[in-house]
Amino acid sequence: MSRVSPSPDNLVTIDLDAVAANYAALAEILPPEQGLAGVVKADAYGHGMVPVARRLKQAGAEALSVAQVDEGALLRRHGITGPILVMMGLGPGQAARAVKHQLTPMLTSLEDFSRLSRAAGELGRTAACQLKVDTGMHRLGVAADQAMPLLLEAAELPGLEINGLVSHLACAGELDHPHARRQTKVYATLLGEARLRGFELPLSSLAGSGGILAPPWGLPGGPGLVRPGITLYGGLPHPSSEGRVELSGAMRFTSRLAAVRPAAAGACVSYGCTWKPPEDTMLGVVAAGYSDGYPRSASNRAEMLINGQSAPVRGRVCMNLTVVELKGFDPLPRVGDEVVLLGRQGESEITIDQLAQWADTIPYEITCSLGAANRRRFSGS
């Protein structure tokens, strides 16, 4: 099925220098023995996987993290070197591809380790891999009480280099969350036992963006990685982690005014007549809507920037259009003027966290949606 071409009125601009600056800010608050594996899955959260990966490697990222083998293979085809962690492991028939492209899948069963071992033997190579443990997320991973037996069995298979024990926090970013503490205790116990048994596991990782900004009590030290995602792009994993480090938004989404028109007091504005002006006013019609990734749930809640001034969204966001109120603008904006739906305009800024709050969602969804639906341009080195 073909996809309709993105609107020529709308543009997403990605500031790669902001990504690099966020990487540097995160690296500065980490212990020296901890490296960073920048998460670039889902097209780098809508920011462009290949350009972001290249910029992160230039900035010093020790590794990269993707969700799928195909994502890792694409990075290799574009010349990206170094460890690439595949967080969703191996799909059917993907073991040989993972070995060929020197990817590091996170595995959860002896069957997966065996498939990778066979593929490594057939290709005459050694395959890097990691053991993923469920410490309390109840999503992917081997049960914690089965982790050590599985690690010992997998270590006996030929052609494998098991370089990490990994897990994921369910409540990351929330300061001193009791569930994060429980998960961390389980993980630290397993990692400590594995290292006592002679497994170095230098690329082990538990913390993502939330675990970096709000490290849970008992987080193990020593060699390892953290896996920052949304923080690389200027967003917060949880509001309570605000202020831990200074981050810059890497995505800017702009559109244009398609119409400027008056509206009398009591007039119906947009679908469902969910907003009526209490007095005569002026409206602007913006050439962007939910087909362009702008969240419909932001109806009657969000704001946009026009000429550096805030214009509140009035009525429901439509498929291709959104109405804003221009009350108080002097001079009145004109058709064709730039509208900023996300990012900075002059001294004003709409952050992804603000837009996510207006839309009652998370910044991850905002950037993935906008990045997938619109033309993209990259700035920065």
C-alpha atoms as a printed R data frame, in Angstrom:
    type eleno elety resid chain resno       x       y      z
1   ATOM     1    CA   MET     A     1   0.000   0.000  0.000
2   ATOM     2    CA   SER     A     2   1.414   3.382 -0.962
3   ATOM     3    CA   ARG     A     3   1.461   6.281  1.457
4   ATOM     4    CA   VAL     A     4   0.061   9.704  0.608
5   ATOM     5    CA   SER     A     5   2.848  12.235  0.124
6   ATOM     6    CA   PRO     A     6   3.513  14.544  3.093
7   ATOM     7    CA   SER     A     7   1.980  18.008  2.954
8   ATOM     8    CA   PRO     A     8   4.222  20.611  1.299
9   ATOM     9    CA   ASP     A     9   3.045  23.128  3.912
10  ATOM    10    CA   ASN     A    10   4.611  21.258  6.828
11  ATOM    11    CA   LEU     A    11   8.215  20.585  7.760
12  ATOM    12    CA   VAL     A    12  10.005  18.806 10.593
13  ATOM    13    CA   THR     A    13  13.519  20.145 11.189
14  ATOM    14    CA   ILE     A    14  15.951  18.017 13.190
15  ATOM    15    CA   ASP     A    15  18.811  19.734 15.000
16  ATOM    16    CA   LEU     A    16  21.581  17.140 15.131
17  ATOM    17    CA   ASP     A    17  23.746  19.458 17.224
18  ATOM    18    CA   ALA     A    18  21.019  19.413 19.887
19  ATOM    19    CA   VAL     A    19  21.157  15.609 19.909
20  ATOM    20    CA   ALA     A    20  24.929  15.754 20.398
21  ATOM    21    CA   ALA     A    21  24.589  18.353 23.153
22  ATOM    22    CA   ASN     A    22  22.041  16.195 24.976
23  ATOM    23    CA   TYR     A    23  24.381  13.215 24.672
24  ATOM    24    CA   ALA     A    24  27.217  15.249 26.196
25  ATOM    25    CA   ALA     A    25  24.996  16.489 29.028
26  ATOM    26    CA   LEU     A    26  23.974  12.925 29.912
27  ATOM    27    CA   ALA     A    27  27.533  11.612 29.696
28  ATOM    28    CA   GLU     A    28  28.665  14.286 32.126
29  ATOM    29    CA   ILE     A    29  26.452  13.010 34.966
30  ATOM    30    CA   LEU     A    30  27.398   9.342 34.538
31  ATOM    31    CA   PRO     A    31  30.079   7.468 36.466
32  ATOM    32    CA   PRO     A    32  33.251   7.154 34.363
33  ATOM    33    CA   GLU     A    33  32.880   3.378 33.952
34  ATOM    34    CA   GLN     A    34  29.460   3.734 32.325
35  ATOM    35    CA   GLY     A    35  29.136   4.065 28.543
36  ATOM    36    CA   LEU     A    36  26.147   5.196 26.492
37  ATOM    37    CA   ALA     A    37  24.198   3.139 23.980
38  ATOM    38    CA   GLY     A    38  22.058   5.702 22.196
39  ATOM    39    CA   VAL     A    39  18.593   4.377 21.396
40  ATOM    40    CA   VAL     A    40  17.781   5.016 17.736
41  ATOM    41    CA   LYS     A    41  14.933   2.528 17.268
42  ATOM    42    CA   ALA     A    42  11.691   3.624 15.562
43  ATOM    43    CA   ASP     A    43  13.659   5.879 13.208
44  ATOM    44    CA   ALA     A    44  15.324   7.536 16.218
45  ATOM    45    CA   TYR     A    45  11.910   8.350 17.697
46  ATOM    46    CA   GLY     A    46  10.987  10.089 14.450
47  ATOM    47    CA   HIS     A    47  14.246  12.042 14.190
48  ATOM    48    CA   GLY     A    48  15.914   9.974 11.447
49  ATOM    49    CA   MET     A    49  17.822   6.851 12.455
50  ATOM    50    CA   VAL     A    50  20.847   7.073 10.163
51  ATOM    51    CA   PRO     A    51  21.660  10.806 10.571
52  ATOM    52    CA   VAL     A    52  21.133  10.595 14.349
53  ATOM    53    CA   ALA     A    53  23.244   7.443 14.631
54  ATOM    54    CA   ARG     A    54  26.085   9.069 12.726
55  ATOM    55    CA   ARG     A    55  25.942  12.151 14.944
56  ATOM    56    CA   LEU     A    56  25.895  10.067 18.119
57  ATOM    57    CA   LYS     A    57  28.924   8.096 16.988
58  ATOM    58    CA   GLN     A    58  30.731  11.368 16.233
59  ATOM    59    CA   ALA     A    59  29.809  12.531 19.731
60  ATOM    60    CA   GLY     A    60  31.407   9.417 21.247
61  ATOM    61    CA   ALA     A    61  28.557   6.950 21.776
62  ATOM    62    CA   GLU     A    62  30.020   3.562 22.662
63  ATOM    63    CA   ALA     A    63  27.057   1.675 21.219
64  ATOM    64    CA   LEU     A    64  23.629   2.085 19.633
65  ATOM    65    CA   SER     A    65  20.340   0.369 20.421
66  ATOM    66    CA   VAL     A    66  17.648  -0.637 17.947
67  ATOM    67    CA   ALA     A    67  14.520  -2.734 18.239
68  ATOM    68    CA   GLN     A    68  14.802  -4.951 15.159
69  ATOM    69    CA   VAL     A    69  17.515  -6.796 13.258
70  ATOM    70    CA   ASP     A    70  16.501  -4.943 10.080
71  ATOM    71    CA   GLU     A    71  17.200  -1.609 11.771
72  ATOM    72    CA   GLY     A    72  20.665  -2.765 12.745
73  ATOM    73    CA   ALA     A    73  21.343  -4.064  9.238
74  ATOM    74    CA   LEU     A    74  20.350  -0.683  7.805
75  ATOM    75    CA   LEU     A    75  22.831   1.073 10.076
76  ATOM    76    CA   ARG     A    76  25.594  -1.277  8.955
77  ATOM    77    CA   ARG     A    77  24.773  -0.618  5.285
78  ATOM    78    CA   HIS     A    78  25.323   3.063  6.011
79  ATOM    79    CA   GLY     A    79  28.734   2.414  7.503
80  ATOM    80    CA   ILE     A    80  27.873   2.644 11.202
81  ATOM    81    CA   THR     A    81  30.449   0.773 13.290
82  ATOM    82    CA   GLY     A    82  30.636  -0.406 16.886
83  ATOM    83    CA   PRO     A    83  28.192  -2.486 18.952
84  ATOM    84    CA   ILE     A    84  24.544  -2.354 17.872
85  ATOM    85    CA   LEU     A    85  22.207  -3.865 20.463
86  ATOM    86    CA   VAL     A    86  18.979  -5.433 19.160
87  ATOM    87    CA   MET     A    87  16.520  -5.096 22.016
88  ATOM    88    CA   MET     A    88  13.769  -7.336 20.611
89  ATOM    89    CA   GLY     A    89  16.152 -10.171 19.869
90  ATOM    90    CA   LEU     A    90  15.793 -12.503 16.905
91  ATOM    91    CA   GLY     A    91  12.726 -13.000 14.764
92  ATOM    92    CA   PRO     A    92  12.232 -16.159 12.664
93  ATOM    93    CA   GLY     A    93  15.079 -16.666 10.227
94  ATOM    94    CA   GLN     A    94  17.097 -13.684 11.472
95  ATOM    95    CA   ALA     A    95  20.008 -15.403 13.219
96  ATOM    96    CA   ALA     A    96  22.277 -15.510 10.159
97  ATOM    97    CA   ARG     A    97  21.486 -11.883  9.359
98  ATOM    98    CA   ALA     A    98  22.394 -10.832 12.874
99  ATOM    99    CA   VAL     A    99  25.728 -12.640 12.628
100 ATOM   100    CA   LYS     A   100  26.462 -11.308  9.143
101 ATOM   101    CA   HIS     A   101  25.973  -7.700 10.265
102 ATOM   102    CA   GLN     A   102  27.732  -8.202 13.611
103 ATOM   103    CA   LEU     A   103  24.665  -7.255 15.642
104 ATOM   104    CA   THR     A   104  24.205  -7.987 19.340
105 ATOM   105    CA   PRO     A   105  20.714  -9.388 19.960
106 ATOM   106    CA   MET     A   106  19.227  -9.568 23.452
107 ATOM   107    CA   LEU     A   107  18.064 -13.170 23.855
108 ATOM   108    CA   THR     A   108  15.634 -14.817 26.256
109 ATOM   109    CA   SER     A   109  15.708 -18.570 25.615
110 ATOM   110    CA   LEU     A   110  18.111 -21.435 25.020
111 ATOM   111    CA   GLU     A   111  16.475 -21.928 21.621
112 ATOM   112    CA   ASP     A   112  17.465 -18.373 20.611
113 ATOM   113    CA   PHE     A   113  21.041 -18.855 21.825
114 ATOM   114    CA   SER     A   114  21.219 -22.160 19.962
115 ATOM   115    CA   ARG     A   115  19.978 -20.637 16.706
116 ATOM   116    CA   LEU     A   116  22.573 -17.887 16.951
117 ATOM   117    CA   SER     A   117  25.299 -20.427 17.750
118 ATOM   118    CA   ARG     A   118  24.416 -22.510 14.684
119 ATOM   119    CA   ALA     A   119  24.407 -19.442 12.447
120 ATOM   120    CA   ALA     A   120  27.797 -18.373 13.805
121 ATOM   121    CA   GLY     A   121  29.205 -21.812 13.065
122 ATOM   122    CA   GLU     A   122  27.829 -21.867  9.542
123 ATOM   123    CA   LEU     A   123  29.354 -18.454  8.817
124 ATOM   124    CA   GLY     A   124  32.627 -19.176 10.603
125 ATOM   125    CA   ARG     A   125  32.242 -16.237 12.962
126 ATOM   126    CA   THR     A   126  31.761 -15.413 16.616
127 ATOM   127    CA   ALA     A   127  28.388 -13.860 17.444
128 ATOM   128    CA   ALA     A   128  27.937 -11.279 20.187
129 ATOM   129    CA   CYS     A   129  24.737 -11.522 22.223
130 ATOM   130    CA   GLN     A   130  23.197 -10.636 25.572
131 ATOM   131    CA   LEU     A   131  20.860 -12.268 28.069
132 ATOM   132    CA   LYS     A   132  17.655 -10.343 28.731
133 ATOM   133    CA   VAL     A   133  16.061 -10.844 32.148
134 ATOM   134    CA   ASP     A   134  12.571  -9.924 33.307
135 ATOM   135    CA   THR     A   135  13.144  -8.248 36.668
136 ATOM   136    CA   GLY     A   136   9.567  -7.021 37.021
137 ATOM   137    CA   MET     A   137   8.378  -5.438 33.761
138 ATOM   138    CA   HIS     A   138   6.572  -8.629 32.648
139 ATOM   139    CA   ARG     A   139   7.206  -7.958 28.997
140 ATOM   140    CA   LEU     A   140  10.295  -9.612 27.456
141 ATOM   141    CA   GLY     A   141  13.012 -11.527 29.261
142 ATOM   142    CA   VAL     A   142  13.688 -14.824 30.989
143 ATOM   143    CA   ALA     A   143  12.340 -15.141 34.520
144 ATOM   144    CA   ALA     A   144  14.890 -13.998 37.086
145 ATOM   145    CA   ASP     A   145  15.113 -17.396 38.796
146 ATOM   146    CA   GLN     A   146  15.935 -19.025 35.444
147 ATOM   147    CA   ALA     A   147  18.502 -16.467 34.341
148 ATOM   148    CA   MET     A   148  21.604 -18.029 35.850
149 ATOM   149    CA   PRO     A   149  20.870 -21.587 34.625
150 ATOM   150    CA   LEU     A   150  20.221 -20.200 31.137
151 ATOM   151    CA   LEU     A   151  23.422 -18.152 31.189
152 ATOM   152    CA   LEU     A   152  25.451 -21.209 32.168
153 ATOM   153    CA   GLU     A   153  23.862 -23.344 29.430
154 ATOM   154    CA   ALA     A   154  24.269 -20.668 26.766
155 ATOM   155    CA   ALA     A   155  27.926 -20.196 27.697
156 ATOM   156    CA   GLU     A   156  28.573 -23.817 26.694
157 ATOM   157    CA   LEU     A   157  27.394 -23.229 23.122
158 ATOM   158    CA   PRO     A   158  30.155 -22.656 20.531
159 ATOM   159    CA   GLY     A   159  30.675 -19.400 18.703
160 ATOM   160    CA   LEU     A   160  28.944 -17.078 21.168
161 ATOM   161    CA   GLU     A   161  30.274 -14.068 23.047
162 ATOM   162    CA   ILE     A   162  27.787 -13.204 25.788
163 ATOM   163    CA   ASN     A   163  28.765  -9.660 26.691
164 ATOM   164    CA   GLY     A   164  25.880  -8.389 28.757
165 ATOM   165    CA   LEU     A   165  23.051  -9.007 31.189
166 ATOM   166    CA   VAL     A   166  20.195  -6.605 30.442
167 ATOM   167    CA   SER     A   167  16.810  -5.659 31.816
168 ATOM   168    CA   HIS     A   168  14.402  -2.715 31.738
169 ATOM   169    CA   LEU     A   169  12.758  -0.608 34.423
170 ATOM   170    CA   ALA     A   170   8.969  -0.299 34.444
171 ATOM   171    CA   CYS     A   171   8.856   2.916 36.509
172 ATOM   172    CA   ALA     A   172  12.002   4.684 35.395
173 ATOM   173    CA   GLY     A   173  12.313   8.411 35.899
174 ATOM   174    CA   GLU     A   174  10.076   8.514 38.962
175 ATOM   175    CA   LEU     A   175  12.221   9.494 41.928
176 ATOM   176    CA   ASP     A   176  12.825   6.667 44.410
177 ATOM   177    CA   HIS     A   177  10.017   4.516 43.033
178 ATOM   178    CA   PRO     A   178   9.702   1.315 45.111
179 ATOM   179    CA   HIS     A   179   9.205  -0.926 42.070
180 ATOM   180    CA   ALA     A   180  12.357   0.454 40.447
181 ATOM   181    CA   ARG     A   181  14.221  -0.327 43.664
182 ATOM   182    CA   ARG     A   182  12.895  -3.894 43.640
183 ATOM   183    CA   GLN     A   183  13.866  -4.418 40.018
184 ATOM   184    CA   THR     A   184  17.311  -2.952 40.603
185 ATOM   185    CA   LYS     A   185  17.904  -5.274 43.554
186 ATOM   186    CA   VAL     A   186  17.000  -8.328 41.448
187 ATOM   187    CA   TYR     A   187  19.225  -7.151 38.601
188 ATOM   188    CA   ALA     A   188  22.186  -6.255 40.809
189 ATOM   189    CA   THR     A   189  22.022  -9.640 42.552
190 ATOM   190    CA   LEU     A   190  22.033 -11.521 39.252
191 ATOM   191    CA   LEU     A   191  24.823  -9.439 37.746
192 ATOM   192    CA   GLY     A   192  26.927  -9.814 40.873
193 ATOM   193    CA   GLU     A   193  26.490 -13.594 40.892
194 ATOM   194    CA   ALA     A   194  27.307 -13.854 37.184
195 ATOM   195    CA   ARG     A   195  30.516 -11.889 37.632
196 ATOM   196    CA   LEU     A   196  31.515 -14.026 40.618
197 ATOM   197    CA   ARG     A   197  31.150 -17.024 38.301
198 ATOM   198    CA   GLY     A   198  33.589 -15.471 35.841
199 ATOM   199    CA   PHE     A   199  31.285 -13.700 33.387
200 ATOM   200    CA   GLU     A   200  32.626 -10.195 32.693
201 ATOM   201    CA   LEU     A   201  29.504  -8.953 30.876
202 ATOM   202    CA   PRO     A   202  31.010  -5.510 30.113
203 ATOM   203    CA   LEU     A   203  28.035  -4.230 28.082
204 ATOM   204    CA   SER     A   204  25.395  -4.982 30.712
205 ATOM   205    CA   SER     A   205  22.616  -2.418 31.052
206 ATOM   206    CA   LEU     A   206  19.522  -1.675 33.083
207 ATOM   207    CA   ALA     A   207  18.968   2.090 32.999
208 ATOM   208    CA   GLY     A   208  17.377   3.996 30.154
209 ATOM   209    CA   SER     A   209  16.634   7.717 30.199
210 ATOM   210    CA   GLY     A   210  14.678   7.431 33.438
211 ATOM   211    CA   GLY     A   211  17.344   5.426 35.181
212 ATOM   212    CA   ILE     A   212  19.928   8.044 34.206
213 ATOM   213    CA   LEU     A   213  17.949  11.031 35.466
214 ATOM   214    CA   ALA     A   214  16.580   9.283 38.561
215 ATOM   215    CA   PRO     A   215  19.007   6.439 39.334
216 ATOM   216    CA   PRO     A   216  17.295   3.815 41.493
217 ATOM   217    CA   TRP     A   217  18.935   2.925 44.781
218 ATOM   218    CA   GLY     A   218  21.383   0.032 44.444
219 ATOM   219    CA   LEU     A   219  22.189   0.490 40.757
220 ATOM   220    CA   PRO     A   220  25.329  -1.621 40.254
221 ATOM   221    CA   GLY     A   221  28.590   0.044 39.346
222 ATOM   222    CA   GLY     A   222  31.438  -1.323 37.310
223 ATOM   223    CA   PRO     A   223  31.659  -1.622 33.526
224 ATOM   224    CA   GLY     A   224  28.366  -1.319 31.698
225 ATOM   225    CA   LEU     A   225  26.077   0.778 29.565
226 ATOM   226    CA   VAL     A   226  23.049   2.992 29.925
227 ATOM   227    CA   ARG     A   227  20.505   3.256 27.114
228 ATOM   228    CA   PRO     A   228  19.244   6.846 26.787
229 ATOM   229    CA   GLY     A   229  16.335   7.361 24.432
230 ATOM   230    CA   ILE     A   230  13.932  10.277 24.772
231 ATOM   231    CA   THR     A   231  16.484  12.404 26.638
232 ATOM   232    CA   LEU     A   232  18.722  12.400 23.558
233 ATOM   233    CA   TYR     A   233  15.924  14.202 21.754
234 ATOM   234    CA   GLY     A   234  15.169  16.715 24.511
235 ATOM   235    CA   GLY     A   235  12.258  15.019 26.277
236 ATOM   236    CA   LEU     A   236  11.735  13.760 29.805
237 ATOM   237    CA   PRO     A   237  10.832  10.160 30.682
238 ATOM   238    CA   HIS     A   238   8.801  11.454 33.634
239 ATOM   239    CA   PRO     A   239   7.935  14.977 34.821
240 ATOM   240    CA   SER     A   240   9.532  14.391 38.226
241 ATOM   241    CA   SER     A   241  12.981  14.094 36.626
242 ATOM   242    CA   GLU     A   242  12.883  17.671 35.343
243 ATOM   243    CA   GLY     A   243  15.920  19.759 36.257
244 ATOM   244    CA   ARG     A   244  18.356  16.869 36.599
245 ATOM   245    CA   VAL     A   245  20.148  17.893 33.418
246 ATOM   246    CA   GLU     A   246  19.699  20.637 30.828
247 ATOM   247    CA   LEU     A   247  18.251  19.255 27.599
248 ATOM   248    CA   SER     A   248  17.509  20.865 24.240
249 ATOM   249    CA   GLY     A   249  14.642  19.964 21.933
250 ATOM   250    CA   ALA     A   250  15.933  18.435 18.706
251 ATOM   251    CA   MET     A   251  12.699  18.568 16.682
252 ATOM   252    CA   ARG     A   252  10.910  21.614 15.282
253 ATOM   253    CA   PHE     A   253   7.585  21.261 13.460
254 ATOM   254    CA   THR     A   254   6.317  24.145 11.359
255 ATOM   255    CA   SER     A   255   3.299  24.788  9.176
256 ATOM   256    CA   ARG     A   256   1.683  27.890  7.675
257 ATOM   257    CA   LEU     A   257  -1.500  29.900  7.995
258 ATOM   258    CA   ALA     A   258  -3.934  28.772  5.310
259 ATOM   259    CA   ALA     A   259  -6.601  31.342  6.208
260 ATOM   260    CA   VAL     A   260  -7.294  34.297  8.499
261 ATOM   261    CA   ARG     A   261 -10.948  35.013  9.165
262 ATOM   262    CA   PRO     A   262 -13.351  36.664 11.580
263 ATOM   263    CA   ALA     A   263 -15.714  34.748 13.856
264 ATOM   264    CA   ALA     A   264 -18.703  36.294 15.555
265 ATOM   265    CA   ALA     A   265 -19.534  35.671 19.199
266 ATOM   266    CA   GLY     A   266 -21.230  32.296 19.576
267 ATOM   267    CA   ALA     A   267 -20.095  30.953 16.199
268 ATOM   268    CA   CYS     A   268 -19.386  27.225 15.864
269 ATOM   269    CA   VAL     A   269 -15.663  26.551 15.449
270 ATOM   270    CA   SER     A   270 -14.570  23.231 13.923
271 ATOM   271    CA   TYR     A   271 -16.200  19.801 14.274
272 ATOM   272    CA   GLY     A   272 -18.697  19.257 17.026
273 ATOM   273    CA   CYS     A   273 -18.934  22.950 17.959
274 ATOM   274    CA   THR     A   274 -16.786  22.244 21.020
275 ATOM   275    CA   TRP     A   275 -15.692  25.898 21.182
276 ATOM   276    CA   LYS     A   276 -17.634  29.093 20.549
277 ATOM   277    CA   PRO     A   277 -16.032  32.520 20.951
278 ATOM   278    CA   PRO     A   278 -17.536  34.512 23.833
279 ATOM   279    CA   GLU     A   279 -17.075  37.681 21.768
280 ATOM   280    CA   ASP     A   280 -16.192  38.629 18.214
281 ATOM   281    CA   THR     A   281 -12.679  37.477 17.423
282 ATOM   282    CA   MET     A   282 -10.212  36.536 14.666
283 ATOM   283    CA   LEU     A   283  -9.222  33.006 13.795
284 ATOM   284    CA   GLY     A   284  -6.280  31.493 11.966
285 ATOM   285    CA   VAL     A   285  -6.547  28.202 10.091
286 ATOM   286    CA   VAL     A   286  -3.292  26.219 10.228
287 ATOM   287    CA   ALA     A   287  -2.493  23.741  7.454
288 ATOM   288    CA   ALA     A   288  -1.744  20.820  9.775
289 ATOM   289    CA   GLY     A   289  -3.860  18.240 11.554
290 ATOM   290    CA   TYR     A   290  -3.857  14.710 12.836
291 ATOM   291    CA   SER     A   291  -2.947  13.216  9.442
292 ATOM   292    CA   ASP     A   292   0.303  15.167  9.871
293 ATOM   293    CA   GLY     A   293   0.906  13.611 13.284
294 ATOM   294    CA   TYR     A   294  -0.456  16.521 15.313
295 ATOM   295    CA   PRO     A   295  -2.474  14.979 18.170
296 ATOM   296    CA   ARG     A   296  -6.263  15.354 18.005
297 ATOM   297    CA   SER     A   297  -6.298  14.969 21.794
298 ATOM   298    CA   ALA     A   298  -4.703  18.433 21.973
299 ATOM   299    CA   SER     A   299  -7.969  19.986 20.783
300 ATOM   300    CA   ASN     A   300  -8.958  23.057 22.813
301 ATOM   301    CA   ARG     A   301  -5.827  22.635 24.951
302 ATOM   302    CA   ALA     A   302  -2.668  23.232 22.925
303 ATOM   303    CA   GLU     A   303  -1.028  26.414 21.729
304 ATOM   304    CA   MET     A   304   0.926  27.324 18.609
305 ATOM   305    CA   LEU     A   305   3.394  30.129 17.922
306 ATOM   306    CA   ILE     A   306   2.855  32.779 15.264
307 ATOM   307    CA   ASN     A   307   5.219  35.744 15.046
308 ATOM   308    CA   GLY     A   308   6.610  34.711 18.426
309 ATOM   309    CA   GLN     A   309   3.203  34.992 20.116
310 ATOM   310    CA   SER     A   310   1.051  32.197 21.513
311 ATOM   311    CA   ALA     A   311  -2.150  31.300 19.686
312 ATOM   312    CA   PRO     A   312  -4.470  28.843 21.487
313 ATOM   313    CA   VAL     A   313  -6.014  25.937 19.588
314 ATOM   314    CA   ARG     A   314  -9.779  26.416 19.342
315 ATOM   315    CA   GLY     A   315 -12.136  23.571 18.560
316 ATOM   316    CA   ARG     A   316 -11.198  20.094 17.446
317 ATOM   317    CA   VAL     A   317  -8.043  19.339 15.509
318 ATOM   318    CA   CYS     A   318  -9.072  18.168 12.030
319 ATOM   319    CA   MET     A   319  -7.389  15.762  9.641
320 ATOM   320    CA   ASN     A   320  -5.533  18.432  7.658
321 ATOM   321    CA   LEU     A   321  -6.339  21.674  9.491
322 ATOM   322    CA   THR     A   322  -6.371  23.196 12.983
323 ATOM   323    CA   VAL     A   323  -7.989  26.448 14.076
324 ATOM   324    CA   VAL     A   324  -6.244  28.873 16.437
325 ATOM   325    CA   GLU     A   325  -7.465  32.159 17.906
326 ATOM   326    CA   LEU     A   326  -5.647  35.350 16.936
327 ATOM   327    CA   LYS     A   327  -7.163  37.594 19.582
328 ATOM   328    CA   GLY     A   328  -4.679  40.237 20.732
329 ATOM   329    CA   PHE     A   329  -2.361  39.980 17.706
330 ATOM   330    CA   ASP     A   330  -1.213  43.344 16.407
331 ATOM   331    CA   PRO     A   331  -0.489  43.355 13.571
332 ATOM   332    CA   LEU     A   332  -2.784  40.529 12.543
333 ATOM   333    CA   PRO     A   333  -0.901  37.567 11.023
334 ATOM   334    CA   ARG     A   334  -1.259  37.018  7.294
335 ATOM   335    CA   VAL     A   335  -1.973  33.983  5.151
336 ATOM   336    CA   GLY     A   336   1.298  32.168  4.539
337 ATOM   337    CA   ASP     A   337   2.922  33.178  7.837
338 ATOM   338    CA   GLU     A   338   4.963  30.488  9.602
339 ATOM   339    CA   VAL     A   339   3.273  28.624 12.446
340 ATOM   340    CA   VAL     A   340   5.367  26.683 14.951
341 ATOM   341    CA   LEU     A   341   3.570  23.684 16.430
342 ATOM   342    CA   LEU     A   342   6.677  22.335 18.172
343 ATOM   343    CA   GLY     A   343   9.955  24.066 18.875
344 ATOM   344    CA   ARG     A   344  11.238  27.612 19.096
345 ATOM   345    CA   GLN     A   345  10.160  30.792 17.373
346 ATOM   346    CA   GLY     A   346  11.971  33.914 18.509
347 ATOM   347    CA   GLU     A   347  12.122  33.942 22.298
348 ATOM   348    CA   SER     A   348   9.170  31.548 22.682
349 ATOM   349    CA   GLU     A   349   9.233  27.756 22.617
350 ATOM   350    CA   ILE     A   350   6.825  24.835 22.703
351 ATOM   351    CA   THR     A   351   8.642  21.780 24.053
352 ATOM   352    CA   ILE     A   352   7.746  18.166 23.365
353 ATOM   353    CA   ASP     A   353   6.908  17.758 27.034
354 ATOM   354    CA   GLN     A   354   4.446  20.663 26.848
355 ATOM   355    CA   LEU     A   355   2.804  19.357 23.695
356 ATOM   356    CA   ALA     A   356   2.620  15.869 25.182
357 ATOM   357    CA   GLN     A   357   0.961  17.249 28.310
358 ATOM   358    CA   TRP     A   358  -1.625  19.133 26.254
359 ATOM   359    CA   ALA     A   359  -2.321  15.935 24.302
360 ATOM   360    CA   ASP     A   360  -2.438  13.746 27.425
361 ATOM   361    CA   THR     A   361   0.299  11.505 26.070
362 ATOM   362    CA   ILE     A   362   4.077  11.078 26.291
363 ATOM   363    CA   PRO     A   363   6.813  12.873 24.307
364 ATOM   364    CA   TYR     A   364   7.852   9.601 22.660
365 ATOM   365    CA   GLU     A   365   4.518   9.404 20.826
366 ATOM   366    CA   ILE     A   366   4.682  13.047 19.762
367 ATOM   367    CA   THR     A   367   8.064  12.807 18.036
368 ATOM   368    CA   CYS     A   368   7.401   9.382 16.479
369 ATOM   369    CA   SER     A   369   4.124  10.630 14.980
370 ATOM   370    CA   LEU     A   370   5.432  13.961 13.676
371 ATOM   371    CA   GLY     A   371   8.648  12.485 12.314
372 ATOM   372    CA   ALA     A   372   6.855   9.715 10.443
373 ATOM   373    CA   ALA     A   373   4.213  11.928  8.825
374 ATOM   374    CA   ASN     A   374   6.170  14.915  7.513
375 ATOM   375    CA   ARG     A   375   9.036  16.044  5.340
376 ATOM   376    CA   ARG     A   376  12.260  16.219  7.331
377 ATOM   377    CA   ARG     A   377  15.266  18.485  7.087
378 ATOM   378    CA   PHE     A   378  18.448  18.158  9.114
379 ATOM   379    CA   SER     A   379  20.563  20.938 10.538
380 ATOM   380    CA   GLY     A   380  23.848  20.791 12.416
381 ATOM   381    CA   SER     A   381  26.997  18.842 11.655
